Amino acid sequence: MAIEDNPETRRKYGEELRRRREAAGLTQEQLSERTIISRTHLAHMEAGRRRPSVEDARRLDKALGPDDFFERFLPTLDGKAVAEHFAEALEFEGVATVIRVYAAKLVPGILQTEAYAREVLSSGSSPKSDEARDKLLATRLERARILDDFDSPVVWTILDEAVLRQHVGGHAVMCEQLRHIVRIGESRRIRVHVLPFSVGYHALMEGVVSLMWFAELPPIAYVEGLKTGRVWEDPFMVRECQVAYDHALGDTLSHRNSLALIRSIAEEYEHAARHDRHS
């Protein structure tokens, strides 16, 4: 389990990094060369948008001062619990102006209902205590609050049909979850596109990807697999992910037809849930 940083403390940490860099008479590019940390990564840290790794902090200490400030003060950034491989991407998600997500098997975290998220976090190969699960659940539900603002971020979601058909938590949970997606889709808060089984192989079949754009930063791509995830900032790799997403989007149902399909499957779950209650 990893940690989501405290935004205010992370901002102050970034300000101290900038202050010490400037006091040393270094540009971001020069500090990048000395620390073998990319200039983009340094810019994110100075802006308070990213938490440095322990290795980053040690390199900064070596380049900027003898007091080990950056490593010693890493623990002050600690906040909410999240899956380790997602911690870095979560920081970006909170400041993105545009998010485009592809989901292969599970409903994306920012769209999950409490019951669906609880089932996801209660299952898996690594059992969790109720306390650990509830901490993760609180963070996941908090993520959904980025949709409280109607205008930002702009969210596009591609859902593989498997997301709709995979039973997570039973018929009643799935009915509630799919109707939640329909509701926010009909409100025009998000755009939803379903990749039907009939498409067969498509450009995103080999992984899960999230694309994010920002007001003042270059776009990034987050690619995830089993217990792993990686943020890509390299422009070539980001563009490759964007192209794959666009290709897959071309194979999807329209927003309107996607919502109609999701609504229809939700009704199937509702009928099955009624049967469950009376059997």
N, C-alpha and C positions, 0 to 999 in steps of 0.2 A: 504494500500500500504506500502511496506517495502523498504529497501534500499540495494543496492549492494555496498559493501565497496570499498574504494579507495585502490588498492593493495599496493602501496608504503607506504601510511600512516598506513595501517594495519600491514605491515612488521615492521615498526618502533615501533608500539604499542607492537608487539610480542617481539621485542628485549628488550623493557623496562620491559616487564613481566619477561623474562629470567634473565635480570640483577638483578632485585629486588629479584627474587627467590633465585638466587645464593648468593646474598649479605646476605640473611637471612639464608644461610647455609642449604637450603632445596633441596631435589631431587624432580623431578616431582611426584614421587609416594607419597612422604611425603606431598607435597602441595595438591595433590589430596585428601588425607585423611582429611586434614584440611578444605578444601573448599567444599567437596562433589561434586567435578567436576572430571570426569573420566580422567585418565592419558592420554588417547588417545586424548581427547578433549583439554587438556592443551598443548599437543605436537603440535596439529594443530594451536592453538592460538599463541604459541611461534614462529612457522614457518611462521606466517602471512597468514595462509590459511583459518582461520575462525575468524569470529567476535564474541566476547563474548556477551551474552545477558546482560541486565541490572542486573539481579540477579547474573550472573557469576561475573560481574564487582564488585558488592557490596561484594561478598564473597572474591574476590581477595584483595580488599581494606582492609577488616577486617583482613586478614591473613598477608598482606605484608606492610601495612603502614597506617598512620593516616591521610594522605592528600587527600584521596578519588580520587587519580589519575585516576584509571581505570574507574570509573563511569564518572568523569568530562570530560574525553577525548574521551568518546564514540562518541559524535557528530562529531569529526574530521574525523571519518571513512566514513562519508556519501558520497554517490556517485550517481549512477544511480537508477532509479525507477524500481522495479520488483514486481511481486505478492508476498505478504508476505510469503505464505507457501513455495515458491520456493527459497527464498533468500539464505538459507543455502546450498541447492543443487547446486545453480549456482556457488558458490565459488569452490566447488569440480569439477564441470564440466570444469572449466577453466584450471585445472592442471592435469586432468585425462590423462592417456596414453591409456586406453581402455574404451570405452563406449558401453554398450549394452542396447538398449531401446525397450520397447514394447509399442505400441500405439493402443488404443482401438477404438477411435472415431475421433481423430484429428491427423494431420501430426505433428510429433515431432517438437519442436521449432527450433532446429538447421537446419531443412530441409525446413522450411516454406519460400515461396516467399513473397515479400512485400505485394502483393495484398491479398494473403491468410491470412497473419498475420494481416493485417489491418481489414479485415472482422471479424476475430476472436476477436480482441480487441475492435471492435466497437459494438459487440453484447453482449448478456448476460443480467443477471438480475440486474446488477449495472451499470447504465448509466455513461459514462465518458465524460468529456469535451474533445474537440479536442486536447487541450494542454496535458492533462493527457494521452490520447490515444497515441499521437505522442511520448511522452517520453517512454512509454512502447514499442512502435514499434521500436524505435531506439535501445533500449536494446536488443530486440529480434533479430533484424537483425545483431547486433554486435556479438551475440552469434554464428551466422553461420560462423563467420570468423575463428573459430577453424578448419574449414575444408580447409582453405587456405593452410595449411601445408599438403602435400600429405601423410606423414608417421605417423603423430601423431595428435590427438588420432586415434586409430583404432576404427571405428564405425560400429556396427552391429545393424540393425533395424528390428524388427518384426512388421509388419503392419497388423492389423485385416482388412479383406476385407471391413468392414464398413468404414474404413478411406478413402478408394478409392471411395465408393459409396455415402457417405454423401455429399450432395451439400453444399459447403461453398463458398458463394460469387457468385454463378452462374456457368454456363457451361464454360465460357471463363476462369474464375479464376481457376477452377478445372483442365482444360486442361493444362494451364500453370504450375500449381503446380505439376501435375503428370509427365509432361515432364521434369521438373526440377529434380525430383527424378530419372527418367530414365537416364538422362544425367550424373548425378554424380555416379549413379550405374554402368553405362557402362564404365565410366572412371576409375573404380576400386577404387574410393575414399572411397566408403562405400559398405557394403553388405546389401542387402535388401531381406527379406523373407516375403511373404504374407501368412497369416493364412486364408484360404478360408472358406466361410460359411459352406461348406460341412463337415468340421471337427466336427462341433457341439461344445459341451462343451470341453474346454481345460484348461490347468493348470493356465493360466494367466487371465481367463475371469473375475475374481472378482476385478481386479484393474489394474492400470497403474504402471509400474515399470521401473526404470533405474538402471543399475548396472555399477559401475565405479571401475577401478583399477588404481593404481598409482605407480610411480617409487620407492618411499621410504615409502609409507604409506599402512596400511591395506585397503582392498577393502571395499566399502560401498554400500548400496542399498537405493534408494529413492523411496518411494511408495506414490502414489497420489490418492486422491479422490476429490469429489466436494468441492472446496474452502479449501481443506486441503492437507497437505503433510507432510511426515516425513522422515528424514534421519536415517537409521539404521546403527549402527557401531558394534553392538553386533555380534560376529562371527557366533553364531548359527542362528540368524535371517538372516544375510547376506547369509549364506549358503543355508538356506531354499528358499530364493528368487532366488538364482542361480540355484538351482535344478528345481524350477518351470519354470524358463526361459528355461533351457535345455529341459525339457519335452515338452514345447510348441514349441520350435524350431524343435523338431522331427516331429511335425505335419504340418510344413509349406511346401510350395512349394520351390523348389531350387531357388537359386539366379537368374539363367537364366530364369526359367519359371515364376518367380515372376515379373521380368522386362518385360517379354512378356505380362503378364496379365495387368500390369500397363499401358504399351504402348497401348494395345487394348482398355482399358477403356478411356484413354486420347483421342483416336480417336473418341470414341463415344461422348465424351464431345465436341470435335471440330465440329462434324457434328451438334450436338444440338445447338452450339453457332452460326453456320452459319444460322440455321433455325431461331434462335432468331433475328438475324440481318435483316432477310428478311420477318419477319412476322409483 
